[in-house]
Amino acid sequence: MGPPAARYVAACRRPLPRTERAVPQRRSRRDFLKRSAVAAGVGLSVPYFHTLTSRAEEAKNDRFTVAAIGVGGRGRGIGNQLRQRGDCVAVCDVDRHHAERFRGEDSNIQIYEDHRELLDRQDIDLVTIGTPDHWHAPILLDALQAGKDVYCEKPLTLTIDEGKLLCRAVEQSGRIVQVGTQQRTEFEQRFLQAVALVRSGRLGKIKKLTVGIGGSPLGGPFEVKTPPDYFNWDRWLGQTPAVDYIAERTHSHFRWWYEYSGGKVTDWGAHHVDIAQWALGLENTTAHTIEPLSVTHPVEFRDGFPTESNRFNAANAFKIRCLYPGDIEMILQDEENGILFEGEKGRIFVNRGRVSGKPFEEIFGNDEKQIPRDEEKVAELEEQVHTLFGGREPKGHMDNFLDAVKDRELPISDVFTHHRALTTCHLANIAIRLGRTLRWDGDTESVVEDDQVNELWLKRPQREGYQFG
């Protein structure tokens, strides 16, 4: 593992009192800051918050107390997964209907609209974050400062600078954070098998990858309406610009607006680019050159920004060339979902439904039922999969998170490698929006000889009242 990850594991195991764990200052109301200071042990002879070591020891014997923040769609799914494994006491959502549906008949679950009030509770150990993308980073930062371990949906960030901030905060806090890139663990281990085959050298030197992630849909023009009384539109917008309420900006539609996400490039790119870089052994780096070959947006763009505000604006067609060390080319495009690895000795294609191609079919045959053809090669592949898990038993994503919490170990989908993969995706979006090639310096985490991008595109203005970092 790279230096940040190694320092992170050491921090997880180090028995520091909470007052010694520095993370970025939380933006909050005055009374919330005051309560947080008290919770951290300021002015108390014995801080209420146990050390990381003592909490981990207790966690091995007791059920966790858990909460869910953002419970629409995928957020509801991961929240329910965690509540099945712990005692759920709280839920937060700006859509009260979502929160009430999640709570159901369980009167022990308290509903919140402001995540800071939920995080202020001393009895909560773990939280899930399943909000729209633009809320992931600020809520995660608040959760780290509150001393919680977190399962957060992907993509973690809206910008590259948010990723830098999160990496520092996670390392300093020593908390466990699992990113919801569940292709690393689930889907019958198809992606794990593909990664193991590539890393084993059975395909020979990799020359090219083609990553298909589909394009964002078309939609609009949409009607401006009055927000429903059960929905806090201002809080939903958070750090993003204040605009009139359009229902199609919210809930599952948020992904198709650059204001709140990055379209398919970050939505599915967060999954497939992560797997691609992991397979190449480049999980701690980023593409060094990003070249937009073609792009179609649903609306006209000027200086990188959409000229219409009532239509989806994320790219619906694109082809982007990403270059990595070793003269490896990755094509990121809007075509068939999946990853094609092409090496000197063979090629394999993997998506959530299948793995195919040589050498996979030499091991299992080509009937897609994975009936072993060569038991010795199957055993070798299984051993390689275990190696990817650090020698631990491969488990599902939520169970891997809970094991990491109990053992204070790096989870399978850590913040640091996610930041590297997502940096490639963010740069790809910047390149297609501006229509020019970008050269990335991974050491300085900046674009080479491009002041405009470095000053204006690696971060975004944050709306007053919702600033962080």
C-alpha positions in Angstrom: 0.0 0.0 0.0 1.1 3.6 -0.6 2.5 5.9 2.1 -0.9 7.6 2.8 -2.6 4.3 3.3 0.2 3.0 5.5 0.1 6.1 7.7 -3.7 5.7 7.8 -3.5 2.1 9.1 -1.0 3.2 11.7 -3.4 6.0 12.8 -6.2 3.6 13.0 -4.2 1.5 15.5 -2.8 4.3 17.5 -4.6 4.9 20.8 -5.0 8.6 20.7 -7.6 10.5 22.7 -10.0 12.4 20.5 -8.6 15.8 21.4 -5.4 14.9 19.6 -7.0 14.0 16.3 -6.9 17.0 14.1 -9.3 17.2 11.2 -10.5 20.3 9.2 -12.6 22.7 11.2 -16.3 21.8 11.0 -18.6 24.5 9.7 -21.6 24.5 12.1 -23.9 26.6 14.2 -22.4 28.1 17.3 -24.2 25.7 19.7 -23.2 22.7 17.6 -19.5 23.7 17.9 -20.0 24.2 21.6 -21.4 20.7 22.1 -18.7 19.2 19.9 -16.0 20.8 22.0 -17.6 19.4 25.2 -17.9 16.0 23.5 -14.2 16.1 22.6 -13.3 16.4 26.3 -12.7 20.1 26.5 -13.1 21.1 30.2 -13.7 17.5 31.3 -11.4 15.5 33.4 -12.2 12.2 31.5 -13.3 12.5 27.8 -16.5 10.6 27.2 -15.1 9.4 23.8 -13.0 6.2 24.2 -9.7 5.8 22.4 -9.8 4.1 19.0 -8.3 1.0 20.6 -10.9 0.7 23.3 -13.7 1.4 20.9 -12.4 -1.4 18.6 -12.2 -3.8 21.5 -15.8 -3.0 22.6 -17.0 -3.4 19.0 -15.7 -7.0 18.8 -18.1 -7.9 21.7 -21.1 -5.5 21.2 -23.4 -4.6 18.4 -22.8 -1.2 16.8 -25.2 1.7 17.1 -25.8 3.0 13.6 -27.5 5.7 11.6 -28.2 6.5 8.0 -27.8 9.9 6.3 -29.5 10.2 2.9 -32.0 7.3 2.4 -33.3 7.7 -1.1 -32.5 5.0 -3.7 -29.0 3.6 -3.1 -28.8 5.4 0.3 -31.8 3.4 1.5 -30.1 0.2 0.3 -26.9 0.7 2.2 -28.7 2.1 5.2 -30.8 -1.1 5.4 -27.7 -3.3 5.0 -26.1 -1.6 8.0 -29.2 -1.6 10.2 -29.4 -5.4 9.7 -26.0 -5.6 11.3 -26.5 -3.1 14.1 -28.9 -1.1 16.2 -30.3 1.8 14.1 -31.3 4.8 16.2 -31.4 7.7 13.7 -32.0 8.7 10.1 -31.4 12.0 8.3 -32.9 13.2 5.0 -34.0 16.5 3.7 -37.0 14.7 2.2 -39.2 13.7 5.1 -41.0 11.1 3.1 -37.7 9.3 2.5 -36.9 9.4 6.2 -40.3 8.2 7.3 -40.2 5.3 4.8 -36.8 4.3 6.1 -37.9 4.4 9.8 -41.1 2.5 9.1 -42.6 1.2 12.3 -39.4 1.4 14.3 -40.1 4.0 17.0 -36.5 3.8 18.2 -35.3 5.6 15.0 -35.3 9.4 15.4 -35.7 11.5 12.3 -33.4 14.5 11.5 -33.2 17.0 8.7 -29.8 18.4 9.6 -27.0 15.8 9.6 -25.0 17.7 12.2 -27.6 17.1 14.8 -27.5 13.4 14.2 -23.7 13.4 14.3 -23.8 15.2 17.6 -25.2 12.1 19.2 -22.7 10.4 21.4 -24.3 7.0 21.1 -23.8 6.5 17.4 -20.8 4.5 16.2 -21.2 4.1 12.5 -23.1 6.0 9.8 -23.9 5.5 6.1 -23.9 8.4 3.7 -26.1 8.0 0.7 -26.9 11.5 -0.3 -26.5 13.1 -3.8 -22.8 13.5 -4.7 -22.4 17.2 -3.8 -23.2 16.4 -0.1 -20.7 13.5 0.3 -17.6 15.4 1.2 -19.1 17.9 3.6 -21.0 15.3 5.5 -18.0 12.9 5.6 -15.8 15.7 7.0 -18.4 16.3 9.7 -18.7 12.6 10.5 -14.9 12.3 10.9 -14.8 15.2 13.3 -17.6 13.7 15.2 -15.5 10.5 15.6 -17.7 8.2 13.5 -16.6 5.4 11.2 -18.3 5.8 7.8 -19.6 3.8 4.8 -20.0 6.5 2.1 -21.4 6.0 -1.4 -19.3 6.8 -4.4 -18.2 9.1 -5.9 -16.9 10.7 -2.7 -16.2 14.1 -4.3 -17.5 16.8 -6.6 -14.0 18.2 -7.2 -10.4 17.1 -7.1 -9.7 19.5 -4.2 -12.4 17.9 -2.2 -10.5 14.6 -2.6 -7.3 16.1 -1.4 -9.1 17.4 1.7 -10.8 14.1 2.4 -7.5 12.2 2.2 -5.9 14.5 4.7 -8.9 14.4 7.0 -9.2 10.6 7.0 -5.5 10.1 7.6 -5.5 12.6 10.5 -8.6 11.2 12.1 -7.8 7.6 12.1 -11.4 6.7 11.4 -12.4 3.8 9.1 -14.0 4.9 5.8 -15.3 2.4 3.3 -16.2 3.8 -0.2 -19.2 2.2 -1.9 -17.3 0.9 -4.9 -18.7 -2.6 -4.3 -17.3 -4.0 -7.6 -14.2 -4.7 -5.5 -16.1 -7.3 -3.5 -19.4 -8.3 -5.0 -21.0 -9.5 -8.3 -19.8 -13.0 -7.8 -16.2 -11.7 -7.7 -16.1 -11.2 -11.4 -14.1 -8.0 -11.2 -11.8 -9.5 -8.5 -11.1 -12.4 -10.9 -10.4 -10.1 -13.7 -8.1 -8.0 -11.6 -6.3 -11.1 -10.3 -5.8 -12.4 -13.9 -4.4 -9.1 -15.1 -2.1 -8.6 -12.1 -0.8 -12.2 -12.4 0.6 -11.4 -15.9 -1.5 -14.1 -17.7 -2.5 -11.5 -20.3 1.1 -10.4 -20.7 1.8 -6.7 -20.8 -1.4 -4.7 -21.0 -1.4 -2.4 -24.1 -5.0 -1.0 -24.0 -8.1 -0.8 -22.0 -11.6 0.2 -23.2 -13.9 1.3 -20.4 -17.6 1.5 -21.4 -19.8 3.4 -19.0 -22.8 4.6 -21.1 -23.9 8.1 -21.6 -26.1 10.4 -19.5 -29.8 10.6 -20.7 -31.5 13.4 -22.4 -34.2 15.4 -20.5 -36.0 18.6 -20.6 -37.1 21.3 -20.8 -38.4 20.9 -17.2 -40.9 23.1 -15.4 -40.1 25.3 -12.4 -42.3 24.5 -9.5 -42.8 25.2 -5.8 -40.9 22.7 -3.6 -43.2 20.3 -1.7 -43.6 21.1 2.0 -41.9 17.9 3.1 -38.7 18.7 1.1 -36.0 21.2 2.2 -34.9 22.5 -1.2 -32.4 25.1 0.1 -30.6 22.4 2.2 -30.7 19.9 -0.6 -28.8 22.5 -2.8 -26.1 22.8 -0.1 -22.9 24.2 -1.5 -24.2 24.5 -5.0 -25.7 27.7 -6.6 -29.2 28.8 -5.5 -31.7 28.0 -8.3 -35.4 27.6 -8.7 -36.8 24.2 -7.8 -37.1 21.7 -10.6 -38.1 18.3 -9.5 -36.0 16.7 -12.1 -32.8 18.1 -10.5 -33.4 16.0 -7.4 -33.3 12.4 -6.2 -32.1 10.0 -8.8 -32.0 12.7 -11.5 -29.2 14.7 -9.8 -26.5 12.6 -11.6 -27.3 14.2 -15.0 -26.5 17.8 -13.8 -22.9 18.9 -13.5 -23.9 21.2 -10.6 -24.4 18.1 -8.4 -22.4 15.3 -10.0 -20.3 14.4 -13.0 -22.7 12.4 -15.2 -21.8 8.9 -16.2 -18.1 9.8 -16.1 -18.0 10.0 -12.3 -21.1 7.8 -11.6 -19.9 4.7 -13.5 -16.3 5.9 -13.9 -16.0 5.7 -10.2 -16.5 1.9 -10.5 -14.8 1.0 -13.7 -11.8 3.3 -13.7 -11.2 2.1 -10.1 -11.1 -1.5 -11.3 -9.0 -0.6 -14.3 -6.3 1.2 -12.2 -6.4 -1.5 -9.5 -5.8 -4.3 -12.1 -2.9 -2.4 -13.6 -1.3 -2.0 -10.2 -1.7 1.8 -10.6 -4.3 2.3 -7.9 -2.1 4.9 -6.3 -1.7 7.0 -9.4 -3.8 8.9 -12.0 -3.7 9.1 -15.8 -1.0 11.6 -16.8 -2.7 12.7 -20.0 -6.4 13.1 -20.7 -7.4 13.9 -24.3 -11.0 14.5 -25.3 -11.6 12.8 -28.7 -15.3 13.6 -29.0 -18.2 14.7 -26.9 -21.9 15.6 -27.2 -23.8 17.5 -24.5 -27.6 17.8 -24.3 -27.3 21.6 -24.3 -24.9 24.2 -25.7 -21.8 24.9 -23.6 -19.9 28.2 -23.4 -16.6 28.4 -21.6 -17.3 25.0 -20.0 -20.7 25.8 -18.7 -24.2 25.0 -19.9 -26.2 27.8 -21.5 -29.6 26.4 -20.4 -30.8 25.7 -16.9 -33.9 23.6 -17.5 -32.4 20.6 -19.2 -30.0 17.8 -18.2 -26.5 18.9 -19.0 -24.1 16.0 -18.4 -22.5 14.5 -21.5 -24.6 11.9 -23.3 -21.8 10.8 -25.7 -18.1 11.0 -25.4 -14.8 9.3 -26.1 -11.7 10.2 -24.0 -8.2 8.9 -24.2 -6.3 8.5 -20.9 -2.6 7.7 -20.9 -0.8 5.9 -18.0 2.8 5.1 -17.2 4.1 2.3 -19.3 2.5 3.5 -22.4 -0.9 2.1 -21.4 -3.9 3.6 -23.1 -7.4 3.7 -21.6 -10.4 4.7 -23.7 -13.3 6.0 -21.7 -16.5 6.0 -23.7 -20.2 5.9 -23.7 -20.6 2.5 -25.2 -21.3 -1.0 -23.8 -20.9 -1.1 -20.0 -17.8 -3.0 -19.0 -14.0 -3.1 -19.1 -11.9 -4.7 -21.9 -8.3 -5.5 -21.0 -6.1 -6.2 -24.1 -2.6 -7.7 -23.4 0.1 -9.3 -25.5 -1.0 -12.8 -24.6 -4.8 -12.4 -24.4 -7.8 -10.2 -23.6 -10.7 -10.4 -21.2 -13.9 -8.4 -20.9 -15.7 -8.0 -17.6 -18.9 -6.4 -16.4 -21.4 -7.1 -13.7 -23.0 -9.9 -15.7 -20.0 -11.8 -17.1 -16.3 -12.4 -17.6 -15.2 -13.6 -21.0 -12.2 -14.1 -23.2 -8.8 -15.7 -23.0 -7.3 -16.6 -20.4 -10.5 -16.7 -18.3 -12.1 -19.3 -20.6 -8.9 -21.5 -20.3 -9.8 -21.8 -16.6 -13.6 -22.0 -16.6 -14.6 -22.7 -20.1 -16.9 -20.4 -22.1 -20.4 -21.3 -20.9 -20.5 -18.4 -18.4 -21.4 -20.8 -15.6 -17.9 -20.8 -14.3 -17.5 -24.6 -14.3 -13.9 -25.2 -13.6 -11.9 -26.6 -16.5 -8.6 -26.6 -14.7 -8.8 -27.1 -10.9 -5.1 -26.1 -10.3 -5.6 -22.8 -12.2 -8.8 -22.2 -10.3 -7.0 -22.7 -7.0 -4.3 -20.3 -8.2 -6.9 -17.7 -9.1 -8.6 -18.0 -5.7 -5.3 -17.5 -4.0 -4.7 -14.4 -6.0 -8.1 -13.1 -5.0 -7.3 -13.6 -1.4 -4.1 -11.7 -1.9 -6.1 -8.7 -3.1 -8.0 -8.8 0.2 -4.7 -8.7 2.1 -4.9 -12.4 2.9 -8.3 -12.0 4.6 -11.4 -13.9 3.6 -13.2 -12.1 0.8 -16.6 -10.8 2.0 -19.3 -8.5 0.8 -18.8 -4.8 0.9 -20.7 -4.0 4.1 -19.2 -7.0 6.0 -15.7 -6.0 4.8 -16.4 -2.5 6.3 -17.5 -3.9 9.6 -14.4 -6.2 9.8 -12.2 -3.2 9.1 -13.9 -1.3 11.9 -13.5 -4.1 14.4 -9.8 -4.8 13.4 -8.9 -1.1 12.7 -7.6 -2.1 9.3 -7.8 -0.5 5.8 -11.0 -1.5 4.1 -11.0 -3.0 0.6 -12.3 0.3 -0.9 -10.2 3.1 0.8 -10.4 6.8 0.3 -6.9 7.1 -1.1 -7.1 4.8 -4.1 -10.6 6.1 -4.7 -9.3 9.7 -4.9 -6.7 8.6 -7.5 -9.3 6.9 -9.7 -11.8 9.7 -9.3 -9.1 12.3 -10.2 -8.9 10.6 -13.6 -12.7 10.9 -13.9 -12.8 14.6 -12.8 -10.0 15.4 -15.2 -11.9 13.7 -18.0 -15.0 15.8 -17.3 -12.9 19.0 -17.3 -11.3 18.0 -20.6 -14.6 17.4 -22.4 -16.2 20.5 -21.0 -13.3 22.8 -22.0 -12.4 20.8 -25.1 -8.7 20.5 -24.6 -6.1 18.0 -23.5 -4.9 18.1 -19.9 -1.5 16.9 -18.6 -1.6 15.9 -14.9 1.3 16.1 -12.5 0.6 13.5 -9.8 3.3 14.7 -7.4 1.9 18.2 -7.2 -1.7 17.2 -8.0 -2.0 19.9 -10.6 -2.5 20.4 -14.3 0.8 21.2 -16.1 0.9 24.7 -17.6 -2.8 25.4 -17.3 -3.5 28.1 -14.7 -7.1 28.4 -15.7 -7.9 24.8 -14.7 -5.7 24.9 -11.6 -7.3 28.1 -10.3 -10.9 27.6 -11.4 -11.7 23.9 -12.1 -10.0 21.8 -9.3 -12.4 23.4 -6.9 -15.8 25.2 -7.0 -17.3 28.2 -5.3 -19.3 27.2 -2.3 -22.6 28.9 -1.5 -22.7 31.1 1.6 -23.8 29.2 4.6 -22.6 25.9 3.2 -18.8 26.4 3.0 -16.5 23.8 4.2 -12.8 22.8 4.1 
